[in-house]
Amino acid sequence: MSHKKPAASPSPALPTVRALRTGDAYTRMIAAPPAKRADIYRHELMAPFKAKWDCYRVPLRPAQPGGYDVVMASEMLGILPPARVDESWADAVRRLADDDLWRASRQAVERALARFVERGIELRVQDYLFSILLGDPDNPALAASDGYCGDGGIPGYVLAWLVPSDDTVRRLPAALAHETNHNVRFQFIAWRDDITLGEMMVSEGLAENFAVSLYGEENAGPWVTKTGADVLESTVKPAIRAALDVQGMAGLSAYLYGDEIAAAQGYPTVGLPYCAGYACGYDLVRCYLDATGADIAEATLLPAEVILQEVEAAGFWG
């Protein structure tokens, strides 16, 4: 199957990367009465990302008190609820406000974008906003992810959240590179609500291989390292191969995220461990890169079917 790459420019522009620093807003939340903290979070930290939330059909404010809004959606993702941002979080907020953390984070997003520009790929989005938020240590999905996570699914916007520690701060740049890879991919590959497991798995495998290409295997995320090779071969790959065409997040969540997270979201379980689909996707994309010699930045722009067909021919599934 032939596939045309996006038109390359002889001298693609380096995009603009802006940071929305969060330390001051969290400090104001600590000082505010609990009932006022949500509005600080909503207006100071989430309003600049309104275009992103609009894509998810998440309103900044609920239609009625206690209704669904950006605060509730954030909590579901594993972001610390603003009502809980009290004095007990003061040390974490000070760590989140550290200049070195923000410098490294900006450099991570810039470095990731530059990797595409250096390959002659003209990015369709030229302005990027990123931010780092506090994660909720009581959220099961965030705990399974060792206290850090992110979202880069809407081009132009990158979010990460973490429970600040030496380990999560060290791993943050690689996570931002992962999310920036998603940001670029979805400029060229349109998101669909009926996306298949195969497509999601390829996207996650591309993102983590990209992050590792920049930051090394030692900074691979727990979403790929927690599944051992034996479990991957004996349990994960057979189950996922049989379900590649499953569509929609409700159906594919257990395959992608594992039973525990799927159950917490109210979705069916299928007998798979934490982030099984991420681990399989990482291995699958590695197989594709090894078999073809393709560059990870250029592979990021390929339709999933191209990669899936190549690894099938290469014997990935055994």
ZAMARGU-4260 file (C-alpha; in steps of 0.2 Angstrom, whole numbers, plus 5000, padded with zeros to 4 digits):
<rodrens>
0) 5000/5000/5000 | 5007/5017/4995 | 5005/5032/5007 | 5009/5050/5004 | 5018/5059/5017
5) 5012/5077/5021 | 5020/5090/5010 | 5037/5094/5017 | 5044/5112/5017 | 5062/5116/5013
10) 5063/5125/5029 | 5049/5121/5041 | 5045/5134/5055 | 5049/5130/5073 | 5033/5132/5082
15) 5029/5142/5097 | 5028/5134/5114 | 5020/5143/5129 | 5019/5137/5147 | 5004/5140/5158
20) 5013/5140/5175 | 5002/5133/5189 | 5011/5137/5205 | 5003/5154/5209 | 4985/5148/5206
25) 4988/5133/5217 | 4995/5144/5231 | 4979/5155/5229 | 4968/5139/5231 | 4977/5134/5247
30) 4973/5151/5254 | 4955/5151/5248 | 4940/5144/5256 | 4936/5126/5249 | 4920/5132/5241
35) 4930/5145/5231 | 4945/5134/5225 | 4935/5126/5210 | 4933/5143/5202 | 4951/5147/5203
40) 4955/5131/5195 | 4942/5133/5182 | 4946/5151/5177 | 4965/5152/5179 | 4970/5135/5174
45) 4957/5127/5163 | 4950/5143/5154 | 4966/5144/5143 | 4962/5126/5138 | 4944/5129/5134
50) 4946/5125/5115 | 4953/5108/5121 | 4939/5104/5133 | 4926/5110/5119 | 4933/5096/5108
55) 4928/5084/5122 | 4912/5093/5125 | 4916/5097/5143 | 4910/5114/5149 | 4920/5125/5160
60) 4905/5127/5171 | 4891/5114/5175 | 4874/5117/5168 | 4867/5115/5185 | 4875/5114/5202
65) 4885/5098/5204 | 4884/5094/5186 | 4897/5088/5174 | 4910/5101/5170 | 4929/5103/5168
70) 4932/5101/5187 | 4923/5084/5187 | 4931/5078/5171 | 4948/5083/5178 | 4945/5073/5193
75) 4940/5058/5183 | 4957/5059/5174 | 4967/5058/5190 | 4970/5077/5193 | 4969/5083/5211
80) 4951/5090/5214 | 4954/5109/5218 | 4943/5107/5234 | 4957/5096/5241 | 4971/5109/5238
85) 4974/5114/5256 | 4989/5118/5266 | 4994/5099/5266 | 4999/5102/5248 | 5010/5117/5251
90) 5026/5107/5249 | 5020/5099/5233 | 5015/5116/5226 | 5032/5123/5230 | 5040/5109/5220
95) 5028/5112/5206 | 5033/5130/5205 | 5051/5126/5203 | 5059/5135/5188 | 5070/5120/5183
100) 5054/5109/5182 | 5046/5121/5170 | 5062/5124/5160 | 5064/5105/5157 | 5046/5103/5153
105) 5046/5117/5140 | 5062/5110/5133 | 5054/5093/5132 | 5039/5099/5121 | 5051/5109/5110
110) 5063/5095/5108 | 5049/5083/5103 | 5042/5096/5090 | 5059/5099/5083 | 5061/5081/5080
115) 5047/5082/5067 | 5053/5099/5060 | 5071/5092/5058 | 5063/5078/5047 | 5056/5091/5035
120) 5038/5089/5042 | 5028/5105/5041 | 5017/5105/5057 | 4999/5111/5054 | 4998/5118/5071
125) 5011/5132/5075 | 5006/5137/5093 | 5007/5125/5108 | 5001/5128/5126 | 5006/5116/5139
130) 5004/5115/5158 | 5008/5104/5173 | 4995/5100/5186 | 4994/5091/5203 | 4989/5073/5202
135) 4978/5064/5214 | 4987/5051/5224 | 4971/5042/5228 | 4966/5040/5210 | 4968/5021/5205
140) 4973/5024/5187 | 4986/5037/5193 | 4993/5026/5206 | 4995/5012/5194 | 5005/5024/5183
145) 5017/5028/5197 | 5010/5045/5200 | 5011/5054/5183 | 5001/5055/5167 | 4996/5066/5153
150) 4985/5070/5139 | 4990/5077/5122 | 4976/5071/5111 | 4970/5088/5105 | 4983/5097/5094
155) 4990/5113/5101 | 4987/5108/5119 | 4997/5097/5131 | 4993/5093/5149 | 5003/5083/5162
160) 4999/5079/5180 | 5009/5072/5194 | 5011/5069/5212 | 5028/5078/5214 | 5043/5067/5219
165) 5061/5065/5213 | 5055/5050/5202 | 5040/5059/5194 | 5049/5075/5191 | 5063/5065/5182
170) 5051/5056/5171 | 5040/5071/5167 | 5050/5076/5151 | 5048/5059/5143 | 5029/5059/5147
175) 5028/5076/5139 | 5037/5069/5123 | 5024/5055/5123 | 5010/5067/5124 | 5018/5079/5111
180) 5019/5064/5099 | 5000/5062/5100 | 4998/5080/5097 | 5007/5079/5081 | 5000/5062/5075
185) 4982/5069/5077 | 4986/5084/5066 | 4987/5071/5052 | 4977/5056/5057 | 4959/5061/5061
190) 4952/5055/5078 | 4936/5046/5077 | 4924/5041/5090 | 4923/5023/5083 | 4942/5021/5083
195) 4948/5003/5084 | 4959/4995/5097 | 4972/4992/5083 | 4972/5011/5080 | 4973/5016/5098
200) 4987/5003/5101 | 4997/5009/5087 | 4995/5027/5093 | 5001/5023/5110 | 5016/5012/5104
205) 5021/5026/5092 | 5021/5039/5107 | 5031/5028/5119 | 5044/5023/5106 | 5046/5041/5102
210) 5048/5046/5120 | 5061/5032/5122 | 5070/5038/5106 | 5073/5055/5115 | 5075/5050/5133
215) 5081/5032/5133 | 5073/5015/5139 | 5077/5020/5157 | 5063/5033/5156 | 5050/5022/5147
220) 5033/5024/5156 | 5026/5011/5168 | 5012/5009/5155 | 5024/4998/5145 | 5037/4992/5158
225) 5025/4984/5170 | 5020/4970/5158 | 5033/4957/5157 | 5039/4948/5141 | 5031/4931/5147
230) 5014/4939/5150 | 5015/4949/5134 | 5018/4934/5124 | 5007/4921/5132 | 4992/4932/5137
235) 4992/4949/5130 | 4996/4947/5112 | 4984/4933/5109 | 4969/4942/5117 | 4973/4959/5108
240) 4976/4951/5091 | 4958/4943/5092 | 4951/4960/5097 | 4960/4972/5085 | 4944/4978/5077
245) 4934/4981/5093 | 4928/4999/5092 | 4924/5013/5104 | 4932/5017/5121 | 4919/5007/5130
250) 4923/4991/5121 | 4942/4993/5120 | 4946/5001/5137 | 4950/4984/5146 | 4962/4979/5131
255) 4971/4996/5131 | 4971/5000/5150 | 4968/4983/5158 | 4954/4977/5169 | 4956/4987/5184
260) 4955/5004/5176 | 4941/4998/5164 | 4931/4992/5179 | 4933/5008/5188 | 4926/5017/5173
265) 4911/5005/5172 | 4917/4996/5157 | 4918/4977/5154 | 4934/4967/5159 | 4943/4955/5148
270) 4956/4947/5159 | 4971/4958/5155 | 4983/4967/5166 | 4987/4986/5168 | 4989/4995/5152
275) 4991/4978/5142 | 4987/4987/5126 | 5001/5000/5129 | 5014/4987/5131 | 5008/4977/5116
280) 5008/4993/5106 | 5026/4998/5111 | 5032/4980/5106 | 5022/4981/5090 | 5029/4998/5084
285) 5046/4992/5089 | 5044/4977/5078 | 5038/4989/5064 | 5053/5001/5066 | 5066/4986/5066
290) 5058/4978/5051 | 5057/4993/5040 | 5071/5005/5047 | 5058/5019/5047 | 5061/5034/5057
295) 5050/5036/5072 | 5045/5054/5067 | 5040/5049/5050 | 5031/5033/5056 | 5021/5044/5068
300) 5011/5051/5053 | 5007/5034/5045 | 4989/5026/5046 | 4988/5012/5058 | 4984/5000/5045
305) 5001/5002/5036 | 5010/4998/5052 | 4998/4983/5057 | 5000/4976/5039 | 5019/4977/5040
310) 5020/4968/5057 | 5008/4955/5052 | 5020/4951/5037 | 5035/4952/5049 | 5028/4938/5060
315) 5024/4949/5076 | 5009/4939/5081 | 5019/4923/5080
</rodrens>
